[in-house]
Amino acid sequence: MMNNYQFFMKVNIDSYIGQWIAICNQRIVSHGKDVKKVFKEARERCPTERPLLTRVPDKETMIF
């Protein structure tokens, strides 16, 4: 079974560039520019799980 991080590494996130996303049970359950709102919404949608919260980097960002 795929975990949330593995899902994040495989899913197309191009439409979320520059935003925070929350992933719970291999689904993107919240996204936006305000990390606090994204986390709050994710906790409401997945009250018994701990969502993976990450910012989708801009296209110009280099990741090593």
N, CA, C and O atoms as a GROMACS GRO file, in nm:
protein
  256
    1MET      N    1   0.084  -0.119   0.000
    1MET     CA    2   0.000   0.000   0.000
    1MET      C    3   0.088   0.126   0.000
    1MET      O    4   0.189   0.132   0.071
    2MET      N    5   0.051   0.222  -0.078
    2MET     CA    6   0.128   0.345  -0.092
    2MET      C    7   0.099   0.438   0.027
    2MET      O    8  -0.016   0.452   0.070
    3ASN      N    9   0.204   0.500   0.081
    3ASN     CA   10   0.182   0.598   0.187
    3ASN      C   11   0.166   0.737   0.124
    3ASN      O   12   0.180   0.753   0.003
    4ASN      N   13   0.139   0.837   0.208
    4ASN     CA   14   0.114   0.973   0.158
    4ASN      C   15   0.235   1.031   0.087
    4ASN      O   16   0.220   1.101  -0.013
    5TYR      N   17   0.355   1.004   0.139
    5TYR     CA   18   0.476   1.057   0.075
    5TYR      C   19   0.495   0.994  -0.064
    5TYR      O   20   0.527   1.065  -0.160
    6GLN      N   21   0.476   0.865  -0.075
    6GLN     CA   22   0.488   0.799  -0.204
    6GLN      C   23   0.385   0.854  -0.303
    6GLN      O   24   0.414   0.872  -0.421
    7PHE      N   25   0.264   0.879  -0.254
    7PHE     CA   26   0.160   0.939  -0.337
    7PHE      C   27   0.206   1.076  -0.388
    7PHE      O   28   0.193   1.106  -0.506
    8PHE      N   29   0.261   1.158  -0.297
    8PHE     CA   30   0.310   1.292  -0.333
    8PHE      C   31   0.417   1.283  -0.442
    8PHE      O   32   0.419   1.366  -0.533
    9MET      N   33   0.505   1.186  -0.432
    9MET     CA   34   0.613   1.173  -0.529
    9MET      C   35   0.563   1.128  -0.667
    9MET      O   36   0.632   1.149  -0.767
   10LYS      N   37   0.446   1.068  -0.674
   10LYS     CA   38   0.395   1.014  -0.802
   10LYS      C   39   0.285   1.098  -0.866
   10LYS      O   40   0.268   1.095  -0.988
   11VAL      N   41   0.211   1.174  -0.786
   11VAL     CA   42   0.096   1.247  -0.839
   11VAL      C   43   0.139   1.374  -0.913
   11VAL      O   44   0.242   1.433  -0.880
   12ASN      N   45   0.062   1.415  -1.013
   12ASN     CA   46   0.089   1.537  -1.087
   12ASN      C   47   0.042   1.656  -1.002
   12ASN      O   48  -0.078   1.671  -0.976
   13ILE      N   49   0.136   1.739  -0.959
   13ILE     CA   50   0.104   1.852  -0.872
   13ILE      C   51   0.124   1.985  -0.942
   13ILE      O   52   0.132   2.089  -0.876
   14ASP      N   53   0.133   1.984  -1.074
   14ASP     CA   54   0.157   2.107  -1.150
   14ASP      C   55   0.054   2.216  -1.122
   14ASP      O   56   0.089   2.335  -1.125
   15SER      N   57  -0.069   2.180  -1.097
   15SER     CA   58  -0.172   2.282  -1.074
   15SER      C   59  -0.164   2.344  -0.934
   15SER      O   60  -0.239   2.436  -0.904
   16TYR      N   61  -0.072   2.294  -0.849
   16TYR     CA   62  -0.057   2.344  -0.713
   16TYR      C   63   0.075   2.418  -0.691
   16TYR      O   64   0.112   2.445  -0.577
   17ILE      N   65   0.146   2.452  -0.797
   17ILE     CA   66   0.276   2.518  -0.786
   17ILE      C   67   0.264   2.646  -0.703
   17ILE      O   68   0.177   2.730  -0.728
   18GLY      N   69   0.353   2.659  -0.604
   18GLY     CA   70   0.354   2.776  -0.518
   18GLY      C   71   0.254   2.770  -0.403
   18GLY      O   72   0.242   2.866  -0.327
   19GLN      N   73   0.182   2.660  -0.391
   19GLN     CA   74   0.082   2.645  -0.287
   19GLN      C   75   0.122   2.538  -0.186
   19GLN      O   76   0.210   2.455  -0.212
   20TRP      N   77   0.058   2.543  -0.072
   20TRP     CA   78   0.068   2.436   0.027
   20TRP      C   79  -0.038   2.332  -0.007
   20TRP      O   80  -0.149   2.366  -0.046
   21ILE      N   81  -0.003   2.205   0.008
   21ILE     CA   82  -0.101   2.098  -0.010
   21ILE      C   83  -0.098   2.007   0.112
   21ILE      O   84   0.006   1.991   0.177
   22ALA      N   85  -0.212   1.950   0.141
   22ALA     CA   86  -0.224   1.852   0.248
   22ALA      C   87  -0.273   1.722   0.186
   22ALA      O   88  -0.372   1.720   0.112
   23ILE      N   89  -0.204   1.613   0.217
   23ILE     CA   90  -0.238   1.482   0.163
   23ILE      C   91  -0.276   1.390   0.278
   23ILE      O   92  -0.206   1.380   0.378
   24CYS      N   93  -0.390   1.324   0.261
   24CYS     CA   94  -0.440   1.230   0.361
   24CYS      C   95  -0.501   1.110   0.288
   24CYS      O   96  -0.583   1.127   0.198
   25ASN      N   97  -0.460   0.992   0.327
   25ASN     CA   98  -0.511   0.869   0.265
   25ASN      C   99  -0.496   0.871   0.113
   25ASN      O  100  -0.588   0.836   0.039
   26GLN      N  101  -0.379   0.913   0.068
   26GLN     CA  102  -0.343   0.919  -0.073
   26GLN      C  103  -0.438   1.007  -0.155
   26GLN      O  104  -0.469   0.976  -0.270
   27ARG      N  105  -0.484   1.117  -0.094
   27ARG     CA  106  -0.568   1.216  -0.162
   27ARG      C  107  -0.521   1.355  -0.121
   27ARG      O  108  -0.481   1.376  -0.006
   28ILE      N  109  -0.526   1.450  -0.212
   28ILE     CA  110  -0.502   1.589  -0.177
   28ILE      C  111  -0.634   1.642  -0.121
   28ILE      O  112  -0.732   1.656  -0.194
   29VAL      N  113  -0.634   1.670   0.008
   29VAL     CA  114  -0.758   1.708   0.076
   29VAL      C  115  -0.772   1.858   0.096
   29VAL      O  116  -0.880   1.906   0.130
   30SER      N  117  -0.662   1.933   0.077
   30SER     CA  118  -0.667   2.078   0.092
   30SER      C  119  -0.546   2.138   0.022
   30SER      O  120  -0.442   2.075   0.010
   31HIS      N  121  -0.562   2.262  -0.024
   31HIS     CA  122  -0.450   2.334  -0.085
   31HIS      C  123  -0.476   2.483  -0.080
   31HIS      O  124  -0.591   2.526  -0.070
   32GLY      N  125  -0.370   2.562  -0.086
   32GLY     CA  126  -0.383   2.707  -0.086
   32GLY      C  127  -0.253   2.774  -0.046
   32GLY      O  128  -0.153   2.708  -0.021
   33LYS      N  129  -0.256   2.906  -0.039
   33LYS     CA  130  -0.138   2.986  -0.005
   33LYS      C  131  -0.115   2.998   0.145
   33LYS      O  132  -0.002   3.019   0.188
   34ASP      N  133  -0.220   2.984   0.225
   34ASP     CA  134  -0.212   3.001   0.371
   34ASP      C  135  -0.198   2.864   0.439
   34ASP      O  136  -0.293   2.787   0.443
   35VAL      N  137  -0.079   2.836   0.490
   35VAL     CA  138  -0.050   2.705   0.547
   35VAL      C  139  -0.142   2.672   0.665
   35VAL      O  140  -0.180   2.556   0.684
   36LYS      N  141  -0.176   2.772   0.745
   36LYS     CA  142  -0.263   2.746   0.860
   36LYS      C  143  -0.402   2.704   0.816
   36LYS      O  144  -0.461   2.613   0.875
   37LYS      N  145  -0.456   2.769   0.714
   37LYS     CA  146  -0.588   2.732   0.662
   37LYS      C  147  -0.586   2.594   0.600
   37LYS      O  148  -0.679   2.515   0.618
   38VAL      N  149  -0.481   2.564   0.526
   38VAL     CA  150  -0.469   2.434   0.462
   38VAL      C  151  -0.464   2.324   0.568
   38VAL      O  152  -0.533   2.222   0.555
   39PHE      N  153  -0.384   2.345   0.671
   39PHE     CA  154  -0.374   2.245   0.778
   39PHE      C  155  -0.507   2.228   0.851
   39PHE      O  156  -0.550   2.116   0.878
   40LYS      N  157  -0.573   2.339   0.883
   40LYS     CA  158  -0.701   2.333   0.953
   40LYS      C  159  -0.805   2.257   0.871
   40LYS      O  160  -0.876   2.171   0.925
   41GLU      N  161  -0.814   2.287   0.743
   41GLU     CA  162  -0.909   2.219   0.656
   41GLU      C  163  -0.876   2.070   0.645
   41GLU      O  164  -0.966   1.986   0.645
   42ALA      N  165  -0.748   2.038   0.636
   42ALA     CA  166  -0.708   1.897   0.627
   42ALA      C  167  -0.746   1.821   0.755
   42ALA      O  168  -0.793   1.708   0.747
   43ARG      N  169  -0.725   1.882   0.870
   43ARG     CA  170  -0.761   1.818   0.997
   43ARG      C  171  -0.913   1.797   1.008
   43ARG      O  172  -0.958   1.698   1.065
   44GLU      N  173  -0.990   1.889   0.953
   44GLU     CA  174  -1.136   1.874   0.952
   44GLU      C  175  -1.179   1.761   0.860
   44GLU      O  176  -1.273   1.688   0.891
   45ARG      N  177  -1.111   1.746   0.749
   45ARG     CA  178  -1.146   1.642   0.652
   45ARG      C  179  -1.091   1.504   0.689
   45ARG      O  180  -1.145   1.402   0.647
   46CYS      N  181  -0.985   1.502   0.767
   46CYS     CA  182  -0.923   1.376   0.811
   46CYS      C  183  -0.894   1.383   0.960
   46CYS      O  184  -0.778   1.392   1.001
   47PRO      N  185  -0.997   1.380   1.043
   47PRO     CA  186  -0.976   1.402   1.187
   47PRO      C  187  -0.898   1.292   1.258
   47PRO      O  188  -0.841   1.316   1.364
   48THR      N  189  -0.895   1.172   1.202
   48THR     CA  190  -0.826   1.062   1.269
   48THR      C  191  -0.688   1.032   1.211
   48THR      O  192  -0.618   0.942   1.259
   49GLU      N  193  -0.649   1.106   1.108
   49GLU     CA  194  -0.520   1.084   1.041
   49GLU      C  195  -0.433   1.207   1.054
   49GLU      O  196  -0.483   1.318   1.077
   50ARG      N  197  -0.304   1.188   1.040
   50ARG     CA  198  -0.212   1.302   1.036
   50ARG      C  199  -0.177   1.328   0.890
   50ARG      O  200  -0.111   1.245   0.827
   51PRO      N  201  -0.220   1.442   0.835
   51PRO     CA  202  -0.195   1.469   0.694
   51PRO      C  203  -0.049   1.504   0.668
   51PRO      O  204   0.020   1.558   0.756
   52LEU      N  205  -0.003   1.474   0.549
   52LEU     CA  206   0.128   1.520   0.503
   52LEU      C  207   0.108   1.661   0.450
   52LEU      O  208   0.026   1.683   0.361
   53LEU      N  209   0.182   1.756   0.504
   53LEU     CA  210   0.170   1.896   0.466
   53LEU      C  211   0.301   1.937   0.400
   53LEU      O  212   0.408   1.922   0.459
   54THR      N  213   0.292   1.989   0.278
   54THR     CA  214   0.413   2.030   0.206
   54THR      C  215   0.382   2.144   0.111
   54THR      O  216   0.268   2.161   0.067
   55ARG      N  217   0.483   2.221   0.081
   55ARG     CA  218   0.467   2.329  -0.016
   55ARG      C  219   0.521   2.280  -0.150
   55ARG      O  220   0.631   2.225  -0.158
   56VAL      N  221   0.443   2.301  -0.253
   56VAL     CA  222   0.486   2.264  -0.388
   56VAL      C  223   0.575   2.377  -0.439
   56VAL      O  224   0.531   2.491  -0.451
   57PRO      N  225   0.702   2.346  -0.468
   57PRO     CA  226   0.795   2.451  -0.507
   57PRO      C  227   0.761   2.512  -0.642
   57PRO      O  228   0.696   2.451  -0.726
   58ASP      N  229   0.808   2.636  -0.660
   58ASP     CA  230   0.795   2.702  -0.789
   58ASP      C  231   0.880   2.628  -0.890
   58ASP      O  232   0.972   2.556  -0.853
   59LYS      N  233   0.849   2.645  -1.016
   59LYS     CA  234   0.923   2.575  -1.122
   59LYS      C  235   1.072   2.607  -1.121
   59LYS      O  236   1.153   2.522  -1.157
   60GLU      N  237   1.108   2.729  -1.078
   60GLU     CA  238   1.247   2.772  -1.081
   60GLU      C  239   1.328   2.718  -0.960
   60GLU      O  240   1.450   2.731  -0.959
   61THR      N  241   1.262   2.661  -0.863
   61THR     CA  242   1.330   2.615  -0.742
   61THR      C  243   1.415   2.492  -0.775
   61THR      O  244   1.369   2.397  -0.838
   62MET      N  245   1.540   2.496  -0.730
   62MET     CA  246   1.628   2.381  -0.747
   62MET      C  247   1.624   2.298  -0.619
   62MET      O  248   1.640   2.352  -0.510
   63ILE      N  249   1.603   2.170  -0.633
   63ILE     CA  250   1.601   2.080  -0.519
   63ILE      C  251   1.716   1.982  -0.534
   63ILE      O  252   1.729   1.915  -0.636
   64PHE      N  253   1.798   1.974  -0.431
   64PHE     CA  254   1.914   1.885  -0.434
   64PHE      C  255   1.884   1.758  -0.358
   64PHE      O  256   1.969   1.670  -0.350
   0.00000   0.00000   0.00000
